[in-house]
Amino acid sequence: METAKLHGQLDDGLFQAERLLTFTDCTGKEVAVVVPASRLTPTGEHRGTITVRLLGSKGDLWLVELPGEVHGAGREVTVRGSQLQEAPA
């Protein structure tokens, strides 16, 4: 199982132990994922990454499986390669 880090905007969740990571999919639709704070890596002010499972790619587009509770999409979304860190070439 290959994984990569997905970049997004980081906000507080409803509870102290959770965070909300928001990003856009390849069509520009906003997607929000609620995950335990321990599964996020802060990368700057209100920015962070989560580990996603890579399911496949076509050109610069990647189908990924999201962890946690997803709002605005299903658990599988397509993102651009530029949104991923440590994805295989």
Contact map, one row per residue, 1 for C-alpha under 8 A:
11100000000000000000000000000000000000000000000000001100000000000000000000000000000000000
11110000000000000000000000000000000000000000000000001110000000000000000000000000000000000
11111000000000000000000000000000000000000000000000111100000000000000000000000000000001100
01111100000000000000000000000000000000000000000000111100000000000000000000000000000111100
00111110000000000000000000000000000000000000000011110000000000000000000000000000000111100
00011111000000000000000000000000000000000000000011110000000000000000000000000000001110000
00001111100000000000001000000000000000000000001111000000000000000000000000000000001110000
00000111110000000000111000000000000000000000001110000000000000000000000000000000000000000
00000011111000000001111000000000000000000000011100000000000000000000000000000000000000000
00000001111100000011110000000000000000000100011100000000000000000000000000000000000000000
00000000111110000011100000000000000000000000010000000000000000000000000000000000000000000
00000000011111110111000000000000000000000000000000000000000000000000000000000000000000000
00000000001111111111000000000000010000000000000000000000000000000000000000000000000000000
00000000000111110110000000000000000000000000000000000000000000000000000000000000000000000
00000000000111111110000000000000000000000000000000000000000000000000000000000000000000000
00000000000111111110000000000000000000000000000000000000000000000000000000000000000000000
00000000000010111110000000000000000111000000000000000000000000000000000000000000000000000
00000000000111111111000000000000011110000000000000000000000000000000000000000000000000000
00000000011111111111100000000000011110010000000000000000000000000000000000000000000000000
00000000111110000111110000000001111000000000000000000000000000000000000000000000000000000
00000001111000000011111000000001111000000000000111000000000000000000000000000000000000000
00000001110000000001111100000111100000000000000000000000000000000000000000000000000000000
00000011100000000000111110000111000000000000000000000000000000000000000000000000000000000
00000000000000000000011111111110000000000000000000000000000000000000000000000010000000000
00000000000000000000001111111110000000000000000000000000000000000000000000001111000000000
00000000000000000000000111111000000000000000000000000000000010000000000000000111000000000
00000000000000000000000111111000000000000000000000000000000000000000000000000000000000000
00000000000000000000000111111100000000000000000000000000000000000000000000000000000000000
00000000000000000000000111111110000000000000000000000000000000000000000100000000000000000
00000000000000000000011110011111000000000000000000000000000000000000000100000000000000000
00000000000000000000011110001111100000000000000000000000000000000000011110000000000000000
00000000000000000001111000000111110000000000000000000000000000000000011100000000000000000
00000000000000000001110000000011111000000000000000000000000000000111111000000000000000000
00000000000010000111100000000001111100000000000000000000000000000001110000000000000000000
00000000000000000111100000000000111110110000000000000000000000000011100000000000000000000
00000000000000001110000000000000011111110000000000000000000000000001000000000000000000000
00000000000000001110000000000000001111110000000000000000000000000000000000000000000000000
00000000000000001000000000000000000111111000000000000000000000000000000000000000000000000
00000000000000000000000000000000001111111000000001100000000000000000000000000000000000000
00000000000000000010000000000000001111111100000111100000000000000000000000000000000000000
00000000000000000000000000000000000001111110000111000000000000000000000000000000000000000
00000000010000000000000000000000000000011111111110000000000000000000000000000000000000000
00000000000000000000000000000000000000001111101110000000000000000000000000000000000000000
00000000000000000000000000000000000000000111111100000000000000000000000000000000000000000
00000000000000000000000000000000000000000111111000000000000000000000000000000000000000000
00000000111000000000000000000000000000000101111100000000000000000000000000000000000000000
00000011110000000000000000000000000000000111111110000000000000000000000000000000000000000
00000011110000000000100000000000000000011111011111000000000000000000000000000000000000000
00001111000000000000100000000000000000011110001111100000000000000000000000000000000000000
00001110000000000000100000000000000000111000000111110000000000000000000000000000000000000
00111100000000000000000000000000000000110000000011111000000000000110000000000000000000000
00111100000000000000000000000000000000000000000001111100000000011110000000000000000000000
11110000000000000000000000000000000000000000000000111110000000011100000000000000000000000
11110000000000000000000000000000000000000000000000011111000001111000000000000000000000000
01000000000000000000000000000000000000000000000000001111100001111000000000000000000000000
00000000000000000000000000000000000000000000000000000111110001110000000000000000000000000
00000000000000000000000000000000000000000000000000000011111111100000000000000000000000000
00000000000000000000000000000000000000000000000000000001111111000000000000000000000000000
00000000000000000000000000000000000000000000000000000000111110000000000000000000000000000
00000000000000000000000000000000000000000000000000000000111111000000000000000001110000000
00000000000000000000000001000000000000000000000000000000111111100000000000000111100000000
00000000000000000000000000000000000000000000000000000111110111110000000000000111100000000
00000000000000000000000000000000000000000000000000000111100011111000000000011110000000000
00000000000000000000000000000000000000000000000000011111000001111100000000011110000000000
00000000000000000000000000000000000000000000000000011110000000111110000000111000000000000
00000000000000000000000000000000100000000000000000111000000000011111010000111000000000000
00000000000000000000000000000000101000000000000000110000000000001111110000100000000000000
00000000000000000000000000000000111100000000000000000000000000000111110000000000000000000
00000000000000000000000000000000111000000000000000000000000000000011111000000000000000000
00000000000000000000000000000011110000000000000000000000000000000111111111100000000000000
00000000000000000000000000000011100000000000000000000000000000000000111111000000000000000
00000000000000000000000000001111000000000000000000000000000000000000011111000000000000000
00000000000000000000000000000010000000000000000000000000000000000000011111111000000000000
00000000000000000000000000000000000000000000000000000000000000000000011111111000000000000
00000000000000000000000000000000000000000000000000000000000000001110010011111000000000000
00000000000000000000000000000000000000000000000000000000000000111100000011111100000000000
00000000000000000000000010000000000000000000000000000000000000111100000011111110000000000
00000000000000000000000011000000000000000000000000000000000011110000000000011111000000000
00000000000000000000000111000000000000000000000000000000000011110000000000001111101000000
00000000000000000000000011000000000000000000000000000000000111000000000000000111111100000
00000000000000000000000000000000000000000000000000000000000111000000000000000011111100100
00000000000000000000000000000000000000000000000000000000000100000000000000000001111110000
00000110000000000000000000000000000000000000000000000000000000000000000000000011111110000
00011110000000000000000000000000000000000000000000000000000000000000000000000001111111100
00011110000000000000000000000000000000000000000000000000000000000000000000000000011111100
00111000000000000000000000000000000000000000000000000000000000000000000000000000000111110
00111000000000000000000000000000000000000000000000000000000000000000000000000000100111111
00000000000000000000000000000000000000000000000000000000000000000000000000000000000001111
00000000000000000000000000000000000000000000000000000000000000000000000000000000000000111
